Amino acid sequence: MKAFNTWITLAMAFAAAPALAQTPSAASAARGPQTNWWSEAGGESGPERIVWAAQKTPETPYTGVNKPIWHIADILKSHQGQTHWEEKVVLTRDFDGRYVQMAPGDKAKCLFYADDRVFGWVYSGALKMTIDGQEPKVLSKGWAFNVAPRLSYCIETVGTEPVVFYRNTPAGQVPSYPEGETPTPIPGYKYIKTKITSTGGYDPFNVPFFNVPEYGDSKRTGERFLYDGHTSEFRVAARHELGPLARQHGGTLGHCLRQCLCADLRSRSGPWRTGRRDQCQRRALAPCHQLPQHR
């Protein structure tokens, strides 16, 4: 995004005034048709060709907390009797993913990360999330959230029941805090006050909140709610493929779509982008009391 903004700035600085006044269609007509498909930025419409792609051998094994499948029943059972807890289920070069339970009345410290997004979804209960520049939002089961870099966010439980949610933060990075918070000590670091003016933000590819069940049960397709240098997360409602599977296995389409999408969050390019729809369908078959499978 930074490079894109730089390109736009340079284009505006060096373009002639009459060119700036053109509409996009007029500007395209003035440039003429695309004659070299190699020059298309990020295009998917180039000629099909066969290439050699490297495949690691043997395949990278699951290590540490990383497993092909996590079940919510097992996680909840392991924390039975605890009012609040965290369970790390993903740890890669880029992502630190955890399921978290907060008790009624709990409120987490407001914090942010300098260069990467925080995202996740609500499994059960409800929470209120406050993000800089956004109206506070109460998120119930199935809602997803996307916190832009350098925007502080605060989470608190809503209602009389605990809230369980998945939260993904950048791996190996320590958080920053707004001035009004007391930073949590981290060995090897000390917190100092500094001044910043940069902010993160939202655009057509990024929205702060997304209702996954509503989307899954609708006819909308191809929407994206989260995209940055580490993550590309599509919202693709394959009604004709997942609908019968959902009914067959006693769930709703929204539920089965959540199974697929939340598993997709763990990869840079999920099954819908790479055509691995059979994997997504297998994830969708998990019973409704289980968490999505995590890759």
Rosetta blueprint (number, residue, H / E / L):
1 M L
2 K H
3 A H
4 F H
5 N H
6 T H
7 W H
8 I H
9 T H
10 L H
11 A H
12 M H
13 A H
14 F H
15 A L
16 A L
17 A H
18 P H
19 A H
20 L H
21 A L
22 Q L
23 T L
24 P H
25 S H
26 A H
27 A H
28 S H
29 A H
30 A H
31 R H
32 G L
33 P L
34 Q L
35 T L
36 N L
37 W H
38 W H
39 S H
40 E L
41 A L
42 G L
43 G L
44 E L
45 S L
46 G L
47 P L
48 E L
49 R L
50 I L
51 V L
52 W L
53 A L
54 A L
55 Q L
56 K L
57 T L
58 P L
59 E L
60 T L
61 P L
62 Y L
63 T L
64 G L
65 V L
66 N L
67 K L
68 P L
69 I L
70 W L
71 H L
72 I H
73 A H
74 D H
75 I H
76 L H
77 K H
78 S H
79 H L
80 Q L
81 G L
82 Q L
83 T L
84 H L
85 W E
86 E E
87 E E
88 K E
89 V E
90 V E
91 L E
92 T L
93 R L
94 D L
95 F E
96 D E
97 G E
98 R E
99 Y E
100 V E
101 Q E
102 M E
103 A L
104 P L
105 G L
106 D L
107 K E
108 A L
109 K L
110 C L
111 L E
112 F E
113 Y L
114 A L
115 D L
116 D L
117 R L
118 V E
119 F E
120 G E
121 W E
122 V E
123 Y E
124 S E
125 G L
126 A L
127 L E
128 K E
129 M E
130 T E
131 I E
132 D L
133 G L
134 Q L
135 E L
136 P L
137 K E
138 V E
139 L E
140 S L
141 K L
142 G L
143 W E
144 A E
145 F E
146 N E
147 V E
148 A L
149 P L
150 R L
151 L L
152 S L
153 Y E
154 C E
155 I E
156 E E
157 T E
158 V L
159 G L
160 T L
161 E L
162 P L
163 V E
164 V E
165 F E
166 Y E
167 R E
168 N E
169 T E
170 P E
171 A L
172 G L
173 Q L
174 V L
175 P L
176 S E
177 Y L
178 P L
179 E L
180 G L
181 E L
182 T L
183 P L
184 T L
185 P L
186 I L
187 P L
188 G L
189 Y L
190 K L
191 Y L
192 I L
193 K L
194 T L
195 K L
196 I L
197 T L
198 S L
199 T L
200 G L
201 G L
202 Y L
203 D E
204 P L
205 F L
206 N E
207 V L
208 P L
209 F E
210 F E
211 N E
212 V H
213 P H
214 E H
215 Y H
216 G H
217 D L
218 S L
219 K L
220 R L
221 T L
222 G L
223 E E
224 R E
225 F E
226 L E
227 Y E
228 D L
229 G L
230 H L
231 T L
232 S E
233 E E
234 F E
235 R E
236 V L
237 A L
238 A L
239 R H
240 H H
241 E H
242 L H
243 G H
244 P H
245 L H
246 A H
247 R H
248 Q H
249 H L
250 G L
251 G L
252 T L
253 L H
254 G H
255 H H
256 C H
257 L H
258 R H
259 Q H
260 C H
261 L H
262 C H
263 A H
264 D H
265 L L
266 R L
267 S L
268 R L
269 S E
270 G L
271 P H
272 W H
273 R H
274 T H
275 G L
276 R L
277 R H
278 D H
279 Q H
280 C H
281 Q H
282 R H
283 R H
284 A H
285 L L
286 A L
287 P L
288 C L
289 H L
290 Q L
291 L L
292 P L
293 Q L
294 H L
295 R L
